Amino acid sequence: METKRLLLRNFSLNDIDACYQCWGQDQTLGRYILNYPMTDRQQMAELVQGFLANQDAWVLIDKKRDAVVGCITVDVPYRQLKTGELGYIIGEKYQKQGYASEAAECIVREYLFHCGFELLEAKCNETNHASRKLLEKLGFLTEAKLRGRRMDLMTGERSDLVIASITRGEAAKWFCQSVFEKPLSASVR
């Protein structure tokens, strides 16, 4: 798949070093995601190995820079339910540049409008204001907060887990009213 600035493609073994350099060593990810920063390249190799067999996992490449900027996944435990869970990581040096928004919009459109999914959900740490803002921007609605389900490994402080989702109908209304105007330029299916 492609967006204006990004190529979203499935992982390959050649991505291990670029992913490790991009986000594997990021200190701030440990605030929101377990196992970060990674202690060595082998951890990234194991993560990428897991992504290789997952058709719903993509590395994000900035087309202009030809650089890995992050990854995005959809966890689909039961395809017949037509629901999935969105997840994404953007390397620290690429954050606050709109990459997560661009990639997530692409995935929401792909899964809800092209693949026929009924619902996408996302989970994030309540204190992860950037992710919460992104989900709101895309039209996700907060469904629940689970008390004390997350922990900042750097400080040991616990926080709530926010669960948000968007249905196909909500996305159709949201995208019609939003600044997102262009359809996907390519499809993976």
C-alpha positions as CSV (number, residue, x, y, z in Angstrom):
1,M,0.0,0.0,0.0
2,E,1.1,3.6,-0.5
3,T,0.2,7.0,0.9
4,K,1.5,10.4,-0.2
5,R,4.8,9.9,1.7
6,L,4.8,6.2,2.8
7,L,5.2,2.8,1.4
8,L,3.5,0.2,3.6
9,R,4.9,-3.3,2.9
10,N,5.1,-6.6,4.6
11,F,8.3,-7.3,6.6
12,S,11.4,-9.1,5.3
13,L,14.4,-10.4,7.1
14,N,16.3,-7.5,5.6
15,D,14.3,-5.1,7.8
16,I,15.8,-6.3,11.1
17,D,18.7,-3.8,11.3
18,A,16.7,-0.8,10.0
19,C,13.9,-1.5,12.5
20,Y,16.3,-1.9,15.4
21,Q,17.9,1.4,14.5
22,C,14.6,3.2,13.9
23,W,12.7,2.2,17.0
24,G,14.2,-0.8,18.7
25,Q,16.4,1.3,21.0
26,D,14.0,4.1,21.6
27,Q,13.9,5.0,25.3
28,T,10.5,6.6,25.4
29,L,8.6,3.6,24.0
30,G,9.2,1.9,27.3
31,R,6.7,4.3,28.8
32,Y,3.9,2.8,26.7
33,I,5.0,-0.6,25.3
34,L,6.6,-3.5,27.2
35,N,10.0,-4.8,26.1
36,Y,11.3,-1.4,25.0
37,P,14.0,-0.3,24.7
38,M,15.2,-3.6,23.3
39,T,18.4,-4.8,24.9
40,D,19.9,-6.2,21.7
41,R,19.4,-6.8,18.0
42,Q,18.2,-10.4,18.6
43,Q,15.0,-9.1,20.2
44,M,14.2,-7.2,17.0
45,A,15.1,-10.2,14.9
46,E,12.5,-12.3,16.9
47,L,9.9,-9.6,16.5
48,V,10.5,-9.4,12.7
49,Q,10.4,-13.2,12.5
50,G,6.9,-13.1,14.0
51,F,5.8,-10.4,11.5
52,L,7.1,-12.4,8.5
53,A,4.1,-14.7,8.6
54,N,1.6,-12.0,9.4
55,Q,-0.1,-10.5,6.3
56,D,-1.5,-7.8,8.6
57,A,1.9,-6.3,9.6
58,W,3.8,-3.7,7.6
59,V,7.0,-1.8,7.9
60,L,6.6,1.9,7.1
61,I,9.1,3.4,4.6
62,D,9.4,7.1,4.0
63,K,9.5,7.0,0.2
64,K,11.5,10.2,-0.2
65,R,14.2,9.3,2.4
66,D,14.0,5.5,1.7
67,A,14.1,5.1,5.4
68,V,12.2,2.9,7.9
69,V,10.1,5.2,10.1
70,G,8.0,2.6,12.0
71,C,5.5,-0.2,11.7
72,I,1.8,-0.7,11.8
73,T,-0.2,-3.9,12.4
74,V,-3.7,-5.2,12.6
75,D,-4.3,-8.1,15.0
76,V,-7.0,-10.2,13.4
77,P,-7.7,-13.2,15.7
78,Y,-10.9,-14.3,13.8
79,R,-11.4,-13.0,10.3
80,Q,-15.0,-14.2,10.2
81,L,-15.8,-11.6,12.9
82,K,-14.5,-8.9,10.6
83,T,-12.8,-7.0,13.4
84,G,-9.2,-6.2,14.1
85,E,-7.0,-4.3,16.5
86,L,-4.8,-1.5,15.2
87,G,-1.3,-1.0,16.6
88,Y,1.6,1.2,15.5
89,I,5.1,2.3,16.4
90,I,6.9,5.3,15.0
91,G,10.6,5.8,15.8
92,E,11.4,8.7,18.1
93,K,13.2,10.8,15.5
94,Y,10.2,10.5,13.1
95,Q,7.5,11.3,15.7
96,K,5.3,14.4,15.4
97,Q,5.7,14.5,11.6
98,G,2.3,12.9,10.7
99,Y,3.6,9.4,9.8
100,A,1.3,7.6,12.3
101,S,-1.7,9.5,11.1
102,E,-1.0,8.9,7.5
103,A,-0.4,5.2,8.0
104,A,-3.3,4.7,10.4
105,E,-5.7,6.4,8.0
106,C,-4.5,4.1,5.2
107,I,-5.1,1.0,7.3
108,V,-8.6,2.2,8.5
109,R,-9.6,2.8,4.9
110,E,-8.2,-0.4,3.7
111,Y,-9.8,-2.6,6.3
112,L,-13.1,-1.0,6.7
113,F,-13.8,0.0,3.1
114,H,-11.8,-2.4,1.0
115,C,-11.6,-5.6,3.1
116,G,-15.1,-5.4,4.5
117,F,-14.3,-5.3,8.2
118,E,-17.0,-4.0,10.5
119,L,-14.9,-2.6,13.3
120,L,-11.3,-1.7,14.2
121,E,-10.2,-1.1,17.7
122,A,-7.1,0.3,19.3
123,K,-5.7,0.2,22.8
124,C,-3.3,2.7,24.3
125,N,-2.0,3.9,27.6
126,E,-4.1,6.7,29.0
127,T,-1.0,8.9,29.4
128,N,0.0,8.4,25.8
129,H,-1.6,11.7,24.7
130,A,-0.2,11.5,21.1
131,S,-1.9,8.2,20.4
132,R,-5.1,9.2,22.0
133,K,-5.2,12.4,19.9
134,L,-4.4,10.4,16.8
135,L,-7.3,8.0,17.4
136,E,-9.7,10.9,18.1
137,K,-8.5,12.5,14.8
138,L,-9.4,9.4,12.9
139,G,-12.9,9.2,14.5
140,F,-12.3,6.4,17.0
141,L,-14.6,6.6,20.0
142,T,-13.4,5.7,23.5
143,E,-15.3,2.6,24.7
144,A,-13.7,1.8,28.0
145,K,-10.9,2.5,30.4
146,L,-9.4,-0.5,32.2
147,R,-8.0,0.6,35.5
148,G,-4.3,0.1,36.2
149,R,-3.7,-2.1,33.2
150,R,-0.5,-0.3,32.0
151,M,2.7,0.5,33.7
152,D,5.5,2.9,32.8
153,L,8.5,0.7,33.2
154,M,10.8,3.7,33.6
155,T,8.9,5.1,36.6
156,G,6.9,2.1,37.8
157,E,3.7,4.2,37.7
158,R,0.5,2.5,36.7
159,S,-2.1,4.0,34.5
160,D,-5.3,3.1,32.7
161,L,-5.7,1.3,29.4
162,V,-8.0,3.1,27.0
163,I,-9.9,1.1,24.4
164,A,-11.3,2.9,21.4
165,S,-13.0,1.7,18.2
166,I,-14.5,2.8,15.0
167,T,-17.1,1.1,12.9
168,R,-17.4,1.1,9.1
169,G,-20.4,3.4,9.3
170,E,-18.7,5.8,11.7
171,A,-15.6,5.8,9.5
172,A,-17.7,6.6,6.4
173,K,-19.3,9.6,8.1
174,W,-16.0,10.7,9.7
175,F,-14.0,10.5,6.5
176,C,-16.7,12.4,4.5
177,Q,-16.5,15.2,7.1
178,S,-12.7,15.1,7.7
179,V,-9.7,16.5,5.9
180,F,-8.9,13.1,4.4
181,E,-10.0,13.3,0.8
182,K,-7.8,10.9,-1.2
183,P,-8.6,7.2,-1.6
184,L,-5.9,4.6,-1.3
185,S,-3.6,4.5,-4.2
186,A,-3.0,0.8,-3.9
187,S,-4.4,-2.2,-2.2
188,V,-2.8,-5.2,-0.6
189,R,-5.7,-7.5,-1.2
